[in-house]
Each structure stands twice: as structure tokens, then as C-alpha cells.
Amino acid sequence: MKKDKETFRIFAGSYPDNKAPLEELLSYSEELETTWNQKIRWVETENMHITWKFLGNITQSRIERAFKELEKIKPCLQPVELVFDTLIIWPRPSSPRQLVWSVRDQHNNIIENFKILEKAFKNCGFTKEKRPFKPHITLGRFKGNQKPEIPIEIPKHICIAPMRFNITNICIVKSELKQQGPVYTTIKSLDF
């Protein structure tokens, strides 16, 4: 395969700077699997992130073009302060696929930033998202299609201190899917 035709699986994302609450949540992993009678593939803490946009399998030249668009909009982006405080089972407790940590935006900047980013990515040929943007961190994915006998619930005693997460950059990340789980490599990072 020619070098200019080689593609990479890419997304734009941001990583939390404080991993302690994530590690605290993962300390409950065995208990949750036992309580729910469900096997879960837990995300490694170093891989936990917010995805702004999945860009797909793209060439190096498209990666460069996307990053140039990000550089153009840098003055329009606002720092974001998020508080992660709610565990949610997606899509629903009766049919679990993901355990996620959802977020409150302290200053309502994340949606505005997302709109600006969507426009920038559209300018370089990426399709606009059809689904609404729901910022979250995926903690684990339920294995297989195990339907619980009754809808599962987050145990009430699992009460993790809210995690504050300041977003002041966006990363272009290469995602390599391996048997033991994905490997993420930051290719470029833009501070704003």
C-alpha cells in the first residue's frame, strides 16, 4: 500500500487530567459484575476520554487538513469546566451495552465548542453528526448480548465524589483495535 493511501482510525477527543476518581470507580468493577451477573470489558484509565468526533479511517493528508481547520478555529474555542457526577447504563438498564459517566457543563461551553468543531470538520469534508452530542466517559462495555432477567441498577452505596475535568485542548488520536483492547496514540494536540 502506498504511503499516501495508508489510512488510520482517528477520532478527536480530550482526556481528563485527574484520573483518581476514574480509578476509584474501577475499584468497584468486580462488585458490579457480580451484582449484575454481567461480564464487562473495563476501559483502561489511560484510555478514558471524551470523544468530540470519530473521523473514521483516514489518510495522513486528511489528518493534517483536519488539524489545520482546528488551528483556524482555535480563537473561537472556550475552556470548558465539566463535572462528572452521574453513572448511566446505555442504552437502558434492561438492555445494557455501556456503563458511562455523564457530565454537567459548569458554564455551558461544551455544546458551543462542539458546534464550532462540527463546522470546522464539515469544512474539510467530514459528515455532520446526526445524533445529539452527549459528552461522557465510557467506563466499560457489557460483553455479548447478555440481557438481564430484571433491569440492572447502580447500587446506591456506590457514591463517587464528582470529578472536575477542565478541557483546554483537543487531541487528534489514532485508535488501533487489538485483541486485548484499543491502543490510543495522540498524533496532534491543540491547546486553546
C-alpha positions in Angstrom: 0.0 0.0 0.0 1.4 3.4 -0.9 2.2 5.7 2.0 -0.2 8.4 0.8 -3.0 5.9 0.7 -2.4 4.3 4.1 -5.3 5.0 6.5 -5.5 5.4 10.2 -8.6 5.0 12.5 -8.9 8.5 14.0 -11.0 10.5 16.5 -10.9 13.9 18.1 -11.0 13.8 21.9 -10.0 15.2 25.2 -8.5 13.4 28.2 -9.2 14.1 31.9 -6.2 15.5 33.8 -7.3 13.9 37.1 -7.6 10.1 36.9 -8.1 9.4 40.6 -11.9 9.4 40.5 -11.8 7.1 37.5 -9.6 4.6 39.4 -11.9 4.8 42.3 -14.9 3.9 40.1 -12.9 1.0 38.6 -12.3 -0.3 42.2 -16.0 -1.4 42.1 -15.6 -3.4 38.9 -15.7 -6.9 40.4 -18.6 -6.0 42.7 -20.7 -4.6 39.8 -20.1 -7.6 37.6 -21.1 -9.9 40.5 -24.1 -7.8 41.5 -25.4 -7.5 37.9 -24.2 -11.1 36.9 -22.7 -9.4 33.8 -19.3 -9.5 32.2 -17.9 -6.1 31.4 -14.8 -5.1 29.5 -13.5 -2.2 31.5 -11.7 0.7 29.8 -8.1 1.3 31.0 -7.9 4.6 32.8 -5.3 5.9 30.4 -7.7 5.4 27.5 -10.7 7.2 29.2 -11.6 10.3 27.2 -14.4 12.4 25.8 -14.9 11.9 22.1 -15.7 15.0 20.2 -15.9 13.3 16.8 -15.0 10.0 15.2 -13.3 10.9 11.9 -13.0 7.3 10.6 -10.3 5.6 8.6 -8.4 8.5 7.0 -5.1 9.3 5.3 -2.3 11.3 6.8 -3.2 14.2 4.5 -6.8 14.3 5.8 -5.4 14.3 9.4 -3.3 17.3 8.5 -6.2 19.1 6.8 -8.4 18.4 9.9 -5.8 19.8 12.2 -5.3 22.9 10.1 -9.1 23.6 10.4 -8.8 23.2 14.2 -6.0 25.7 14.3 -8.2 28.2 12.4 -11.0 28.0 14.9 -8.7 28.0 18.0 -9.6 31.6 18.9 -13.3 30.7 19.0 -13.0 27.8 21.5 -13.6 28.4 25.2 -12.1 26.4 28.0 -14.7 24.0 29.4 -15.2 23.0 33.1 -17.1 19.8 33.4 -18.3 17.9 36.5 -18.8 14.1 36.1 -21.3 13.0 38.7 -23.8 10.5 37.2 -23.3 6.9 36.3 -25.6 5.8 33.5 -26.3 2.4 31.7 -26.6 2.9 28.0 -28.9 2.4 26.1 -31.1 1.3 29.0 -30.9 -0.8 32.2 -32.9 -3.6 30.6 -30.5 -3.9 27.6 -27.1 -2.8 28.9 -24.3 -2.1 26.4 -22.1 0.6 28.1 -21.5 2.0 31.6 -20.8 5.7 31.2 -20.1 8.6 33.4 -22.1 11.6 32.2 -21.4 15.2 32.7 -22.7 18.6 33.8 -21.1 21.6 32.0 -20.4 24.3 34.5 -20.5 27.2 32.0 -22.4 25.7 29.0 -19.3 26.0 26.8 -19.0 22.4 25.7 -22.0 22.5 23.3 -20.9 25.7 21.8 -17.4 24.3 21.3 -18.9 21.2 19.7 -20.9 23.3 17.2 -17.7 25.2 16.3 -15.8 21.9 15.9 -18.6 20.3 13.8 -18.4 23.3 11.4 -14.6 23.0 11.1 -14.8 19.3 10.4 -17.5 19.8 7.9 -15.3 22.4 6.1 -12.8 19.6 5.5 -15.3 17.1 4.3 -16.4 15.2 7.3 -20.1 14.4 7.7 -22.1 16.2 10.3 -23.3 14.1 13.3 -26.9 13.0 13.1 -27.1 12.2 16.8 -27.1 14.9 19.5 -23.7 15.4 21.3 -23.8 13.7 24.7 -20.4 14.2 26.4 -19.4 11.3 28.6 -16.6 9.0 29.5 -17.1 5.3 28.8 -16.1 3.2 31.8 -16.9 -0.2 30.4 -18.7 -2.2 27.8 -21.0 -5.1 28.6 -19.8 -8.3 26.8 -22.1 -10.1 24.4 -25.8 -9.6 24.3 -26.5 -10.7 27.9 -30.0 -9.5 28.7 -30.5 -9.3 32.5 -33.5 -11.0 34.0 -34.5 -7.7 35.5 -33.2 -4.2 34.6 -29.9 -3.5 36.4 -29.4 -0.5 38.6 -26.4 1.3 40.0 -26.1 0.2 43.7 -26.9 3.1 46.0 -23.8 2.7 48.1 -21.6 3.4 45.1 -21.2 7.1 45.6 -18.1 8.5 44.0 -17.0 12.1 44.6 -17.8 14.2 41.5 -14.8 14.6 39.1 -13.9 18.0 37.8 -12.5 18.0 34.4 -11.1 21.1 32.7 -10.9 20.8 28.9 -8.3 23.2 27.4 -7.2 21.1 24.5 -8.3 18.8 21.7 -6.3 15.8 20.6 -6.2 14.0 17.3 -5.9 10.4 18.3 -5.1 7.2 16.4 -7.1 4.2 17.6 -5.6 0.7 16.9 -8.1 -2.1 17.7 -6.2 -5.0 19.3 -7.4 -8.3 20.8 -6.5 -7.1 24.3 -8.3 -3.7 23.8 -7.7 -0.5 21.8 -4.4 1.3 21.9 -4.7 5.1 21.6 -1.8 7.3 20.4 -2.1 11.1 20.4 -0.9 12.4 17.0 -1.5 16.1 17.4 -2.8 18.2 20.3 -4.2 21.8 20.1 -4.3 23.9 23.3 -7.0 26.7 23.5 
